[in-house]
Amino acid sequence: MAEMKTERKSVLDYLSKNKFLIPMYQRPYTWKEEECEQLWNDIVDFFNDEDRKPGDEYFLGSVVMYKQNNHQNIIDGQQRTTSLSLLLKALYVKAFKDRSEETKNLVTMLESCLWDIDDISGKADYNASHLKSDVITKEDGDILKEILTNEYKLEDDDIETRMKEAKSNYEKNYLFFLLKSDEFAKENPTKWEKFCVVLLKSCILLPIECEGYDEDSRLENALRIFNTLNNRGIPLNDSDIFKSIIFKSKKTLEERKEFSSKWKELQESRQNDDEDMDFLFRNYMHVIRARNKIKTSEIGLRPFFIKEYKNVLQDNNIMNEIEILGKFWNGEFDDLYGYRSLQYYEVLKKLPNEYWKYLNSVYYMYCQDKKINYFDKHEKILAKIIANFLVKLINKPTIAEVKPIVFNAYTSLYSKGELDFQTDTKQILENEILFKKQFFKTKRHIPALLTLNLYIKYPNQKTDIKAEIEHIFPKTTQWRPSYTGWNKEEAESYIESIGNKMWLEKRLNIKAGNNYFDEKKEKYKESNFLEAQELSQTAKNDWLKEDIETRNEEIYQRLRKFFEENI
């Protein structure tokens, strides 16, 4: 049974009598304005409650922590603790600005929650904050330091502007609390100080301090208690759980520091932090499945690692492999890809699922395992993936179509050293009448098909252009009376055809608008898309039914040939 002590604490006692550390293995600060607004509204509603009596309290939640080196390591509750610190700093700014003999004690209470207080002079040491984070990024760390050391400066009328420009959650939420504090003070000039006191003395937390004879036992107890609680904070991602298990498996302080440092470095290199860490573990799950030749339906990420393969999380090599995958997906090898490979990646990115990424990760790790050059024949590998995926998805546009072929392909790698999809794509293509019907029926996969057609037709086409789909014959416009051979109703049935669509830069698409072809051609001349440039040179002034039909057939035949050559 976990050893612990609990004692209800006011916000004042909780923050003023403790120094807090967010340990290296914790998740970053993720609360956004929505959570901060809920916290603020809860406190304001409690303060304004007409039925509130002296001695009534408002419970803000529990916190799980353990003591180490004179700091309380927060296992659960860092979002709430950090947000309360930002809130009190915002209130302190207002209180300090309006300080008087009457508010002197309020200022002192707020200071004691944020900084160390000199025993003799009673002055706050602004460089001795009660909140420290080892999981914070450098950019966020600089912002938080500015906020908590009184170095963060702004004018009163600059708050909303800075909120729009702020990138860090620390800064956004601090500015939010500043704004709310100012609004409350203006609307309730005689109640503002009382509101601060109610927050400090009548709002309660329940710290659960885990005890033990050493750090390991305290951490063990804290994690055990944490796993039984479900506070109203941000739900944990799968990678948060994996992080605590891996951390716990490290036996020495040096090993834990090394792991935490590696995790933090990897996390900072990712664009979406926690979400991307889950992405890496999901890819790694498929690597493990491939190595163990598992081609049955996959289970959830969390049960896979916790129930089926917990030993993998406790293996000393796991972070090395996650780091390898992180570097692979972080673009560190982009300069090693051939031009065609980069084009094919653009096609794959247009697919509405990520199973191609799992297969790509497995292939990369297979090459690492077997000491094979991943970049050798890379274009052919990607072409094979694209062909098999698109043929299956054109035939039946559901994710269930590609899952089995991915599992077949990556398990065959470790069985016989080749990507064998073991599927019926050749038979699908042989039934040309049905396949062609399905090809022109598909709507969801038009972005990928258009991209593939673009790069096959124009091998020198530049990649990575921000664009959107342009309807060559406009979607909505007044019908041009001079059109012959078709009417408005008939034209509407052709508008969403693949032959009436192409890629165009967003700014040019806006300029082209819903104009007709003769007016759009001038905008196409400015495009970096070779297809748009080619269309701008045609002598045609109208884009009609026969043009769409001709382009439909050209795209179909071009892509069908690609499929036949690569499945």
C-alpha positions as CSV (number, residue, x, y, z in Angstrom):
1,M,0.0,0.0,0.0
2,A,1.3,3.4,-1.0
3,E,2.6,5.6,1.9
4,M,1.3,9.1,1.8
5,K,0.1,12.0,3.8
6,T,-2.7,14.3,2.9
7,E,-3.8,17.6,4.4
8,R,-6.2,20.2,3.0
9,K,-4.4,23.4,2.0
10,S,-5.6,26.8,1.0
11,V,-4.0,28.2,-2.1
12,L,-2.0,30.5,0.1
13,D,-0.6,27.7,2.2
14,Y,-0.1,25.3,-0.7
15,L,1.9,27.8,-2.9
16,S,3.7,29.8,-0.1
17,K,5.0,26.8,1.9
18,N,6.2,24.7,-1.0
19,K,8.7,24.9,-3.9
20,F,7.6,23.0,-6.9
21,L,9.4,21.1,-9.6
22,I,7.9,19.7,-12.8
23,P,10.1,16.6,-13.3
24,M,11.9,15.8,-16.5
25,Y,9.6,12.8,-17.2
26,Q,6.4,14.9,-17.0
27,R,4.4,16.3,-19.9
28,P,4.7,20.0,-20.9
29,Y,2.3,22.7,-19.8
30,T,-0.8,22.2,-22.1
31,W,-3.6,24.2,-20.5
32,K,-5.1,26.7,-23.0
33,E,-7.5,29.6,-22.5
34,E,-10.5,27.3,-22.3
35,E,-9.2,25.5,-19.2
36,C,-8.0,28.8,-17.7
37,E,-11.4,30.4,-18.3
38,Q,-13.1,27.5,-16.6
39,L,-10.8,27.9,-13.5
40,W,-11.4,31.7,-13.4
41,N,-15.2,31.3,-13.8
42,D,-15.4,28.7,-11.1
43,I,-13.6,31.0,-8.6
44,V,-15.6,34.0,-9.6
45,D,-18.9,32.0,-9.2
46,F,-17.8,30.8,-5.8
47,F,-17.0,34.4,-4.8
48,N,-20.3,35.8,-6.1
49,D,-22.4,33.0,-4.6
50,E,-25.0,34.8,-2.4
51,D,-25.4,31.8,-0.3
52,R,-21.7,31.6,0.5
53,K,-21.0,31.8,4.3
54,P,-17.9,32.6,6.2
55,G,-15.8,29.4,6.4
56,D,-17.2,28.0,3.2
57,E,-14.5,26.5,0.9
58,Y,-14.2,25.7,-2.8
59,F,-12.3,22.6,-3.8
60,L,-9.9,23.0,-6.7
61,G,-8.7,19.4,-6.9
62,S,-6.0,17.1,-5.7
63,V,-2.2,17.1,-6.4
64,V,0.1,14.1,-6.3
65,M,3.7,14.9,-5.4
66,Y,6.8,13.7,-3.6
67,K,9.7,15.6,-2.0
68,Q,13.2,15.6,-3.4
69,N,16.0,18.2,-2.8
70,N,13.6,20.6,-1.0
71,H,11.2,20.6,-4.0
72,Q,7.9,19.0,-4.4
73,N,8.0,16.9,-7.6
74,I,4.5,17.1,-9.1
75,I,3.3,13.9,-10.6
76,D,-0.3,15.0,-11.1
77,G,-1.6,18.5,-10.8
78,Q,1.1,20.5,-12.6
79,Q,-1.4,22.1,-15.0
80,R,-3.5,23.4,-12.1
81,T,-0.5,24.4,-10.1
82,T,1.2,26.3,-12.9
83,S,-2.1,28.0,-13.9
84,L,-2.7,29.1,-10.3
85,S,0.8,30.6,-10.2
86,L,0.2,32.5,-13.4
87,L,-3.1,33.7,-12.0
88,L,-1.6,34.9,-8.8
89,K,1.2,36.7,-10.7
90,A,-1.5,38.5,-12.7
91,L,-3.3,39.5,-9.5
92,Y,0.1,40.6,-7.9
93,V,0.7,43.0,-10.8
94,K,-2.6,44.7,-10.1
95,A,-2.1,44.7,-6.4
96,F,1.5,46.0,-6.5
97,K,0.5,48.8,-8.9
98,D,-2.3,49.9,-6.6
99,R,-0.5,49.1,-3.3
100,S,-1.3,51.2,-0.3
101,E,-1.1,50.8,3.5
102,E,-4.5,49.0,3.4
103,T,-3.4,46.5,0.7
104,K,0.2,45.9,2.1
105,N,-0.7,42.5,3.6
106,L,-2.4,41.4,0.4
107,V,0.7,42.2,-1.6
108,T,2.8,40.3,0.9
109,M,0.6,37.2,0.7
110,L,0.7,37.2,-3.1
111,E,4.5,37.6,-3.0
112,S,4.9,34.7,-0.6
113,C,3.0,32.4,-3.1
114,L,5.4,33.3,-5.9
115,W,8.8,33.9,-4.5
116,D,11.1,33.3,-1.5
117,I,10.7,36.0,1.2
118,D,13.8,37.2,3.1
119,D,13.3,36.4,6.8
120,I,14.8,39.7,7.9
121,S,13.8,42.3,5.4
122,G,10.5,40.7,4.4
123,K,11.3,41.5,0.7
124,A,10.6,39.1,-2.1
125,D,13.5,37.6,-4.1
126,Y,12.1,37.8,-7.6
127,N,14.9,35.4,-8.8
128,A,13.8,32.7,-6.4
129,S,10.5,31.5,-8.0
130,H,8.5,28.8,-6.3
131,L,7.9,27.1,-9.6
132,K,10.5,25.4,-11.7
133,S,10.1,23.0,-14.7
134,D,12.6,20.6,-16.1
135,V,10.4,19.6,-19.0
136,I,10.0,23.1,-20.4
137,T,11.4,24.1,-23.8
138,K,14.0,26.9,-24.0
139,E,11.5,29.3,-25.6
140,D,8.8,28.6,-23.1
141,G,11.4,28.7,-20.3
142,D,12.5,32.2,-21.3
143,I,8.9,33.4,-21.3
144,L,8.1,31.8,-17.9
145,K,11.2,33.2,-16.4
146,E,10.3,36.7,-17.6
147,I,6.8,36.4,-16.1
148,L,7.9,35.0,-12.8
149,T,10.9,37.3,-12.3
150,N,9.0,40.6,-13.0
151,E,10.9,41.1,-16.2
152,Y,7.8,40.7,-18.4
153,K,6.7,44.3,-19.3
154,L,3.7,45.5,-21.2
155,E,1.3,48.5,-21.3
156,D,-2.3,48.1,-20.1
157,D,-3.7,48.6,-23.5
158,D,-1.3,46.1,-25.1
159,I,-2.7,42.9,-23.5
160,E,-5.2,41.9,-26.2
161,T,-2.6,42.5,-28.9
162,R,0.0,40.5,-27.1
163,M,-2.5,37.7,-26.6
164,K,-3.0,37.4,-30.4
165,E,0.8,37.3,-31.0
166,A,1.7,35.0,-28.1
167,K,2.9,31.5,-29.0
168,S,3.6,30.1,-25.5
169,N,0.8,28.7,-23.4
170,Y,2.5,30.3,-20.4
171,E,2.3,33.8,-22.0
172,K,-1.2,33.3,-23.4
173,N,-2.7,32.2,-20.1
174,Y,-0.8,34.9,-18.1
175,L,-2.2,37.5,-20.4
176,F,-5.6,36.0,-20.1
177,F,-5.5,36.3,-16.3
178,L,-4.2,39.8,-16.5
179,L,-7.1,40.8,-18.7
180,K,-9.7,39.1,-16.5
181,S,-8.1,40.6,-13.4
182,D,-8.4,44.1,-14.9
183,E,-11.9,43.6,-16.0
184,F,-13.0,42.3,-12.6
185,A,-11.3,45.2,-10.8
186,K,-13.0,47.8,-13.1
187,E,-16.5,46.2,-12.7
188,N,-16.1,45.5,-9.0
189,P,-13.7,48.3,-7.6
190,T,-14.8,47.7,-4.0
191,K,-14.6,43.9,-4.2
192,W,-11.3,43.2,-6.0
193,E,-9.1,42.9,-2.9
194,K,-11.7,40.7,-1.1
195,F,-11.8,38.4,-4.2
196,C,-8.0,38.0,-3.9
197,V,-8.3,37.0,-0.3
198,V,-11.1,34.5,-1.0
199,L,-9.0,32.9,-3.7
200,L,-6.0,32.7,-1.3
201,K,-7.7,31.5,1.8
202,S,-11.0,29.9,0.8
203,C,-10.0,28.0,-2.3
204,I,-8.7,24.6,-1.3
205,L,-6.4,21.9,-2.8
206,L,-5.7,18.4,-1.5
207,P,-1.9,17.7,-1.8
208,I,-1.1,14.0,-1.6
209,E,2.5,13.9,-0.6
210,C,4.0,10.4,-1.2
211,E,6.5,9.2,1.3
212,G,9.2,6.5,1.3
213,Y,12.7,5.8,2.5
214,D,14.3,7.0,-0.8
215,E,13.5,8.7,-4.0
216,D,12.6,5.5,-5.9
217,S,10.0,4.4,-3.3
218,R,8.5,7.9,-3.2
219,L,8.3,8.0,-7.0
220,E,6.8,4.5,-7.0
221,N,4.2,5.5,-4.5
222,A,3.4,8.7,-6.4
223,L,2.9,6.8,-9.7
224,R,0.8,4.2,-8.1
225,I,-1.6,6.8,-6.6
226,F,-1.5,8.8,-9.8
227,N,-2.7,5.8,-11.8
228,T,-5.8,5.5,-9.6
229,L,-6.8,9.1,-9.9
230,N,-8.7,10.8,-12.6
231,N,-8.7,14.5,-12.0
232,R,-10.4,17.0,-14.2
233,G,-7.1,18.1,-15.7
234,I,-5.9,17.4,-19.2
235,P,-6.3,13.6,-20.0
236,L,-2.9,11.8,-20.4
237,N,-1.7,10.9,-23.9
238,D,-0.5,7.4,-24.4
239,S,3.1,8.6,-24.6
240,D,2.7,10.2,-21.1
241,I,2.0,6.8,-19.7
242,F,4.8,5.2,-21.6
243,K,7.2,7.9,-20.4
244,S,6.5,7.2,-16.8
245,I,6.9,3.4,-17.3
246,I,10.3,3.9,-19.1
247,F,11.4,6.4,-16.5
248,K,10.5,4.0,-13.7
249,S,12.5,1.2,-15.4
250,K,15.7,3.2,-15.1
251,K,17.5,2.2,-12.0
252,T,20.0,5.0,-11.4
253,L,19.7,8.8,-11.2
254,E,22.1,9.1,-14.1
255,E,20.1,6.8,-16.3
256,R,16.9,8.7,-15.5
257,K,18.6,12.0,-16.3
258,E,19.9,10.7,-19.6
259,F,16.4,9.3,-20.5
260,S,14.6,12.5,-19.5
261,S,17.1,14.7,-21.5
262,K,16.7,12.5,-24.6
263,W,12.9,12.6,-24.3
264,K,12.9,16.3,-23.9
265,E,15.2,16.8,-26.8
266,L,13.2,14.5,-29.0
267,Q,9.9,16.2,-28.0
268,E,11.3,19.7,-28.7
269,S,12.2,18.6,-32.2
270,R,8.7,17.6,-32.9
271,Q,6.1,20.1,-34.2
272,N,3.1,19.0,-32.0
273,D,4.9,17.8,-28.9
274,D,2.7,15.2,-27.2
275,E,0.6,14.3,-30.4
276,D,3.8,13.7,-32.3
277,M,5.3,11.5,-29.5
278,D,2.2,9.4,-29.8
279,F,2.7,9.3,-33.5
280,L,6.3,7.9,-33.0
281,F,5.1,5.2,-30.6
282,R,2.3,4.3,-33.0
283,N,4.9,3.8,-35.8
284,Y,7.1,1.9,-33.5
285,M,4.2,-0.4,-32.6
286,H,4.0,-1.4,-36.3
287,V,7.8,-2.0,-36.3
288,I,7.3,-4.4,-33.4
289,R,4.4,-6.1,-35.2
290,A,6.5,-6.5,-38.3
291,R,9.5,-8.0,-36.5
292,N,7.1,-10.4,-34.7
293,K,5.3,-11.2,-38.0
294,I,1.9,-10.1,-36.7
295,K,-0.6,-9.4,-39.4
296,T,-3.8,-9.7,-37.4
297,S,-5.9,-6.5,-36.7
298,E,-4.0,-4.1,-34.4
299,I,-5.2,-3.3,-30.9
300,G,-5.0,0.1,-29.3
301,L,-1.6,1.8,-28.7
302,R,-1.9,1.8,-24.9
303,P,-2.9,-1.8,-24.5
304,F,-0.3,-2.9,-27.0
305,F,2.5,-1.5,-25.0
306,I,1.2,-1.9,-21.5
307,K,-0.5,-5.4,-21.8
308,E,1.2,-7.1,-24.7
309,Y,4.7,-5.6,-25.0
310,K,5.4,-3.8,-21.7
311,N,8.9,-5.5,-21.8
312,V,9.6,-3.3,-24.9
313,L,9.1,-0.2,-22.8
314,Q,11.5,-1.5,-20.2
315,D,14.2,-2.4,-22.8
316,N,17.2,-0.1,-22.7
317,N,17.2,0.2,-26.5
318,I,13.7,1.7,-26.8
319,M,14.7,5.3,-26.7
320,N,17.4,4.7,-29.3
321,E,14.8,3.3,-31.7
322,I,12.3,6.0,-31.0
323,E,15.0,8.6,-31.6
324,I,15.9,6.9,-34.9
325,L,12.2,7.1,-35.9
326,G,12.1,10.7,-34.7
327,K,15.0,11.8,-36.9
328,F,13.5,9.9,-39.8
329,W,10.2,11.7,-39.6
330,N,11.7,15.1,-38.7
331,G,13.1,15.7,-42.2
332,E,16.8,15.1,-41.3
333,F,17.2,13.0,-44.5
334,D,15.3,15.2,-46.9
335,D,18.5,16.1,-48.8
336,L,19.2,12.4,-49.5
337,Y,15.9,11.8,-51.3
338,G,15.7,11.9,-55.1
339,Y,13.4,14.4,-56.7
340,R,10.9,11.7,-57.7
341,S,10.8,10.4,-54.1
342,L,9.9,13.9,-52.9
343,Q,7.1,14.1,-55.5
344,Y,5.8,10.7,-54.4
345,Y,5.7,11.8,-50.8
346,E,3.5,14.7,-51.8
347,V,1.1,12.1,-53.3
348,L,1.1,10.0,-50.2
349,K,0.4,13.0,-48.0
350,K,-2.8,13.5,-49.8
351,L,-4.1,10.1,-48.7
352,P,-6.8,10.3,-46.0
353,N,-5.1,7.9,-43.6
354,E,-1.6,7.3,-42.1
355,Y,-1.0,3.6,-42.8
356,W,1.5,4.4,-45.6
357,K,3.6,6.1,-42.9
358,Y,3.6,3.0,-40.7
359,L,4.7,0.9,-43.7
360,N,7.4,3.4,-44.5
361,S,8.6,3.4,-40.9
362,V,8.8,-0.4,-40.9
363,Y,10.8,-0.4,-44.2
364,Y,13.2,2.2,-42.8
365,M,13.8,0.2,-39.6
366,Y,14.1,-3.0,-41.6
367,C,16.9,-1.4,-43.6
368,Q,18.5,-0.3,-40.4
369,D,18.3,-3.8,-39.0
370,K,19.7,-5.5,-42.1
371,K,22.3,-2.8,-42.8
372,I,20.6,-2.0,-46.2
373,N,20.7,1.4,-47.9
374,Y,17.1,2.7,-47.4
375,F,17.5,5.2,-50.2
376,D,18.5,2.6,-52.8
377,K,15.5,2.0,-55.1
378,H,13.5,4.3,-52.9
379,E,11.4,5.7,-55.7
380,K,10.3,2.2,-56.8
381,I,9.2,1.3,-53.2
382,L,7.1,4.5,-52.9
383,A,5.6,3.9,-56.4
384,K,4.6,0.4,-55.3
385,I,3.0,1.7,-52.1
386,I,1.1,4.4,-54.0
387,A,-0.1,2.0,-56.7
388,N,-1.4,-0.6,-54.3
389,F,-3.0,1.9,-52.0
390,L,-4.8,3.9,-54.7
391,V,-6.1,0.8,-56.6
392,K,-7.5,-0.6,-53.5
393,L,-9.0,2.7,-52.4
394,I,-10.5,3.4,-55.8
395,N,-12.1,0.0,-55.7
396,K,-13.5,0.5,-52.2
397,P,-12.8,3.8,-50.5
398,T,-12.4,2.6,-46.9
399,I,-9.5,2.3,-44.6
400,A,-10.3,-1.4,-44.2
401,E,-9.0,-1.9,-47.7
402,V,-5.5,-0.9,-46.9
403,K,-4.9,-2.2,-43.4
404,P,-4.5,-5.9,-44.4
405,I,-2.2,-5.1,-47.3
406,V,0.0,-3.0,-45.1
407,F,0.2,-5.8,-42.5
408,N,1.0,-8.3,-45.3
409,A,3.7,-6.1,-46.8
410,Y,5.6,-5.3,-43.6
411,T,5.5,-8.9,-42.2
412,S,6.7,-10.2,-45.6
413,L,9.7,-7.9,-45.2
414,Y,10.9,-9.8,-42.2
415,S,9.8,-13.1,-43.6
416,K,11.3,-13.0,-47.1
417,G,12.9,-9.6,-47.5
418,E,10.4,-8.1,-49.8
419,L,7.3,-5.9,-49.7
420,D,4.6,-8.4,-50.8
421,F,1.1,-6.9,-50.4
422,Q,-0.5,-10.2,-51.1
423,T,-3.6,-8.5,-52.6
424,D,-5.8,-8.5,-55.6
425,T,-4.9,-5.2,-57.2
426,K,-4.0,-6.9,-60.6
427,Q,-7.4,-8.6,-60.7
428,I,-9.1,-5.2,-59.9
429,L,-7.3,-3.6,-62.8
430,E,-8.1,-6.4,-65.2
431,N,-11.8,-5.8,-64.7
432,E,-11.4,-2.5,-66.6
433,I,-15.1,-1.7,-67.0
434,L,-15.7,-1.8,-63.2
435,F,-12.4,-0.2,-62.3
436,K,-12.9,2.8,-64.7
437,K,-16.4,3.3,-63.3
438,Q,-15.0,3.4,-59.8
439,F,-12.2,5.6,-60.8
440,F,-14.5,8.4,-62.0
441,K,-16.9,7.8,-59.1
442,T,-14.3,8.4,-56.4
443,K,-14.3,11.9,-54.8
444,R,-12.3,11.4,-51.6
445,H,-9.1,10.4,-53.4
446,I,-9.1,13.1,-56.1
447,P,-6.4,15.2,-54.3
448,A,-3.9,12.2,-54.4
449,L,-4.9,11.3,-58.0
450,L,-4.5,14.9,-59.2
451,T,-1.1,15.1,-57.5
452,L,0.1,11.8,-59.0
453,N,-1.1,12.8,-62.5
454,L,0.7,16.2,-62.1
455,Y,4.1,14.6,-61.3
456,I,3.8,11.9,-63.9
457,K,3.0,14.3,-66.7
458,Y,5.5,16.9,-65.5
459,P,8.5,15.2,-64.0
460,N,10.2,18.5,-63.4
461,Q,7.3,20.0,-61.5
462,K,8.4,21.7,-58.2
463,T,7.2,20.2,-55.0
464,D,5.9,21.7,-51.7
465,I,3.8,24.5,-53.2
466,K,0.9,25.6,-51.0
467,A,-2.1,25.2,-53.2
468,E,-5.8,24.2,-53.4
469,I,-7.9,22.6,-56.0
470,E,-9.0,24.8,-58.9
471,H,-12.2,24.1,-60.8
472,I,-11.3,25.0,-64.4
473,F,-14.9,25.4,-65.4
474,P,-16.2,27.5,-62.5
475,K,-18.4,26.0,-59.8
476,T,-20.8,28.9,-59.5
477,T,-21.3,31.7,-62.0
478,Q,-23.9,33.1,-64.4
479,W,-24.4,30.9,-67.4
480,R,-22.8,32.2,-70.5
481,P,-25.5,32.3,-73.3
482,S,-22.9,31.8,-76.0
483,Y,-22.2,28.2,-74.9
484,T,-23.3,25.7,-77.5
485,G,-23.5,21.9,-77.2
486,W,-24.5,21.8,-73.5
487,N,-26.7,23.5,-71.0
488,K,-26.2,24.7,-67.4
489,E,-27.8,21.6,-65.9
490,E,-25.5,19.3,-67.9
491,A,-22.4,21.4,-67.0
492,E,-23.1,21.0,-63.3
493,S,-22.7,17.2,-63.6
494,Y,-19.2,17.8,-65.0
495,I,-17.9,20.4,-62.5
496,E,-16.7,17.9,-59.9
497,S,-15.0,15.6,-62.5
498,I,-11.3,15.0,-62.0
499,G,-10.8,16.4,-65.6
500,N,-12.2,19.7,-64.4
501,K,-9.8,20.0,-61.5
502,M,-6.1,20.9,-61.1
503,W,-3.8,22.4,-58.5
504,L,-3.4,26.2,-58.2
505,E,-1.8,28.5,-55.7
506,K,-4.4,29.8,-53.2
507,R,-3.7,33.5,-54.0
508,L,-4.2,32.8,-57.8
509,N,-7.3,30.7,-57.1
510,I,-8.8,33.7,-55.3
511,K,-7.9,36.0,-58.2
512,A,-9.3,33.6,-60.7
513,G,-12.5,33.3,-58.7
514,N,-15.6,32.1,-60.6
515,N,-14.5,33.7,-63.9
516,Y,-14.7,31.8,-67.1
517,F,-11.7,30.2,-68.8
518,D,-10.7,33.2,-71.0
519,E,-10.4,35.4,-68.0
520,K,-8.7,32.7,-65.8
521,K,-5.9,32.0,-68.3
522,E,-4.2,35.3,-67.4
523,K,-4.0,34.2,-63.8
524,Y,-2.7,30.7,-64.8
525,K,0.3,32.4,-66.4
526,E,1.6,33.4,-63.0
527,S,1.4,29.9,-61.5
528,N,4.4,27.7,-60.6
529,F,2.3,24.7,-61.7
530,L,3.4,23.6,-65.1
531,E,-0.1,22.3,-65.9
532,A,-1.6,25.8,-65.2
533,Q,1.1,27.4,-67.4
534,E,0.3,25.0,-70.2
535,L,-3.4,25.7,-70.1
536,S,-2.7,29.5,-70.1
537,Q,-1.0,29.0,-73.5
538,T,-3.9,27.3,-75.2
539,A,-5.8,29.2,-77.9
540,K,-9.1,28.2,-76.4
541,N,-11.3,30.8,-74.8
542,D,-13.8,28.3,-73.4
543,W,-13.4,25.2,-71.3
544,L,-16.3,22.9,-72.4
545,K,-17.8,19.5,-72.0
546,E,-15.4,17.9,-74.6
547,D,-12.4,19.4,-72.8
548,I,-13.3,17.9,-69.5
549,E,-14.1,14.5,-71.1
550,T,-10.7,14.6,-73.0
551,R,-8.8,15.4,-69.8
552,N,-10.8,12.8,-67.8
553,E,-9.6,10.1,-70.3
554,E,-6.0,11.4,-70.4
555,I,-5.7,11.3,-66.6
556,Y,-7.3,7.9,-66.4
557,Q,-5.0,6.3,-69.0
558,R,-1.9,7.9,-67.5
559,L,-2.7,6.7,-64.0
560,R,-3.8,3.3,-65.1
561,K,-0.5,2.8,-66.8
562,F,1.3,3.8,-63.6
563,F,-0.7,1.4,-61.6
564,E,0.0,-1.5,-64.0
565,E,3.7,-0.8,-63.9
566,N,4.0,-0.7,-60.2
567,I,1.6,-3.1,-58.5
